[in-house]
Amino acid sequence: QRDPENRLLARGPRVRLAPEMVRDQALLASGLLVEKLGGPSVKPYQPAGLWKELSGGADYQRDHGESLYRRSMYTFWKRASPPPGMMTFDSAGREACTVRESRTNTPMQALTLMNDETYLEAARKLAERMLREGGSTTRQRIDRGFRLVLGRSVNDQEATVLERSWARQVDRFRSSPADAAKLLSQGESKRDEKLDTTDLASATMVASAILNLDEAVTKQ
């Protein structure tokens, strides 16, 4: 009734974001995204040994520095061995013209968001922003993460669940500092050494959960 002709774009289909957008959104929210336009293709993180069997022994050699965080449209594409992170989210293989990419929802996508080096690093950098910019309470820090990723405030039910999760992670990493150090070592970007290791590792796990929400990878 308020927008019968949808001139304000109040209505639209809810579909999962395109593969490139899923990655770019995580990089943007974390502050890692390099928004430079143009230039040659880049080679971000990919699993070791990806090209060996298809290239006569020559393996994939990833780039370093800002090339790891360029928009996904600049990612080097080898048709015989396309980027697995893209393919997991239904990217077209580029072996033939594809009018419309499919949209699926699979466990492998969730596993990628929770375990891939790209998203673990993004979660760590997002956690740093939550700790630095989110205030002094856990609720305020979670709310900052929600605003950066989802563009809205956290509600009471969500805050309760994530506050409990945060507390469990603090107990876990306090008793196992080696696990915290291993988690925070993911990715090439440097961590903020001013932040406590246990706090940052706990916040990283909560940030990872936020990035893995259906709402985070769905166009509303």
C-alpha positions in Angstrom: 0.0 0.0 0.0 2.8 2.4 0.8 4.7 1.6 -2.5 2.3 0.0 -4.9 4.5 0.5 -8.0 7.7 -0.5 -6.1 9.3 2.8 -7.0 11.1 2.8 -3.7 12.3 -0.8 -4.4 10.4 -1.9 -1.2 9.9 -5.4 -2.7 12.0 -7.8 -4.5 13.0 -11.5 -4.6 15.2 -12.8 -1.8 18.1 -14.6 -3.4 21.5 -15.6 -2.2 24.2 -13.1 -3.3 26.4 -14.0 -6.3 29.7 -15.7 -5.5 31.7 -12.5 -6.1 29.4 -10.5 -3.9 29.7 -13.0 -1.0 33.5 -12.6 -0.9 33.5 -8.9 -1.6 31.0 -8.2 1.2 33.1 -10.0 3.7 36.2 -8.1 2.7 34.3 -4.8 2.8 32.9 -5.3 6.2 36.3 -6.3 7.6 38.0 -3.3 6.1 40.2 -5.4 3.9 38.7 -4.7 0.4 41.0 -2.8 -2.0 38.7 -0.7 -4.1 41.2 0.2 -6.8 39.8 0.0 -10.3 41.4 -1.7 -13.3 44.7 -3.5 -13.7 45.7 -7.1 -14.3 44.1 -10.2 -12.8 45.2 -11.2 -9.3 45.6 -14.5 -7.5 44.1 -14.5 -4.0 44.0 -17.4 -1.5 43.4 -20.9 -3.0 44.1 -24.4 -1.7 47.7 -25.7 -2.1 48.2 -28.2 -4.9 45.3 -26.9 -6.9 47.0 -26.8 -10.3 49.7 -29.5 -10.0 47.9 -32.3 -11.8 46.7 -30.0 -14.6 49.8 -28.0 -15.2 52.6 -30.5 -15.4 53.7 -30.0 -11.8 53.5 -26.2 -11.7 51.3 -25.2 -8.8 49.1 -22.2 -8.1 51.2 -19.3 -6.9 49.2 -16.8 -5.0 49.8 -13.1 -4.9 50.7 -11.0 -1.8 49.8 -7.6 -0.4 46.8 -5.7 -1.7 46.3 -8.2 -4.6 44.8 -10.6 -2.1 42.0 -8.2 -1.4 41.0 -6.9 -4.8 37.4 -7.2 -5.9 36.5 -10.8 -7.0 35.9 -9.6 -10.6 39.7 -9.4 -10.8 40.4 -12.9 -9.7 42.5 -14.9 -12.2 40.4 -17.6 -13.8 41.7 -20.9 -15.1 38.9 -22.7 -16.8 40.4 -26.2 -16.3 40.7 -25.4 -12.5 38.4 -22.5 -11.6 38.5 -20.9 -8.1 36.9 -23.4 -5.7 35.5 -20.7 -3.5 33.6 -19.3 -6.4 32.4 -22.6 -7.7 31.1 -23.6 -4.2 28.7 -20.6 -4.5 27.5 -21.7 -8.0 29.7 -19.5 -10.2 29.5 -20.4 -13.9 32.5 -22.5 -15.1 33.0 -20.2 -18.1 33.3 -23.2 -20.4 30.1 -22.2 -22.1 27.8 -19.2 -22.2 25.6 -19.1 -19.1 22.5 -16.9 -19.1 21.8 -17.2 -15.4 23.8 -18.7 -12.6 22.0 -21.2 -10.4 21.3 -20.4 -6.7 21.7 -23.2 -4.2 22.1 -23.6 -0.5 24.5 -26.3 0.5 26.5 -27.4 3.6 29.7 -26.8 1.6 28.9 -23.1 1.4 28.6 -22.9 5.2 31.8 -24.8 5.6 33.6 -22.4 3.2 32.4 -19.4 5.1 33.5 -20.9 8.4 36.9 -22.5 7.3 38.2 -20.8 4.2 41.3 -18.7 4.8 39.7 -15.7 3.1 36.7 -15.7 5.5 38.7 -16.5 8.6 40.9 -13.5 7.9 37.9 -11.4 7.2 36.3 -12.5 10.5 39.5 -11.6 12.4 39.7 -8.1 10.9 35.9 -7.7 11.4 36.5 -8.7 15.1 39.2 -6.0 15.4 36.7 -3.4 14.2 34.1 -4.7 16.6 36.5 -4.4 19.6 37.9 -1.0 18.6 34.7 0.6 17.4 31.9 -1.2 19.3 32.2 0.2 22.8 33.0 -1.4 26.0 30.3 -4.1 26.4 29.9 -7.4 24.5 26.4 -6.3 23.4 27.8 -3.1 21.9 30.5 -4.9 20.1 28.1 -7.5 18.6 25.9 -4.7 17.5 28.8 -3.1 15.7 29.4 -6.3 13.8 25.7 -6.5 12.8 25.8 -2.9 11.5 28.9 -3.6 9.5 27.6 -6.8 7.9 23.8 -6.6 8.0 23.2 -2.8 8.1 21.0 -3.1 11.2 21.2 -3.4 15.0 21.2 -6.8 16.7 17.9 -7.7 18.4 17.6 -9.1 22.0 17.2 -12.7 21.0 20.2 -12.6 18.7 22.3 -10.7 21.3 21.5 -13.3 24.0 22.7 -16.2 21.8 25.9 -14.5 20.6 26.8 -13.2 24.1 26.6 -16.8 25.4 28.7 -17.9 22.4 31.2 -15.2 23.1 31.5 -16.2 26.8 32.1 -19.9 25.8 34.8 -18.9 23.4 36.5 -16.8 26.1 36.6 -19.8 28.4 37.9 -22.0 25.5 40.7 -19.8 24.4 41.7 -18.8 27.9 42.4 -22.5 28.6 44.0 -23.1 25.1 46.1 -20.1 24.0 47.7 -22.1 21.3 44.3 -22.5 19.6 43.8 -18.8 19.8 47.2 -18.1 18.3 46.5 -20.5 15.4 43.2 -18.9 14.7 44.6 -15.4 14.6 47.4 -16.4 12.3 45.1 -17.1 9.4 45.7 -14.7 6.4 48.6 -12.5 5.4 47.3 -9.2 7.0 48.8 -8.3 10.4 46.7 -8.6 13.5 46.2 -5.7 15.9 48.8 -6.5 18.6 47.2 -4.0 21.0 44.2 -6.3 21.4 44.2 -9.2 23.9 44.7 -12.5 22.2 41.8 -14.2 24.0 39.4 -11.3 23.4 40.3 -11.1 19.7 40.0 -14.9 19.1 36.6 -14.9 20.9 35.4 -12.0 18.9 36.7 -13.6 15.7 34.5 -16.7 16.3 31.4 -14.4 16.8 32.3 -12.4 13.7 32.6 -15.6 11.7 29.1 -16.6 12.9 27.7 -13.2 11.8 29.3 -13.5 8.3 27.8 -17.0 8.1 24.2 -15.9 8.8 21.7 -16.5 6.0 20.9 -12.8 6.2 24.5 -12.0 5.5 24.6 -13.9 2.2 21.0 -13.1 1.0 19.7 -10.1 -0.9 16.8 -8.8 1.2 
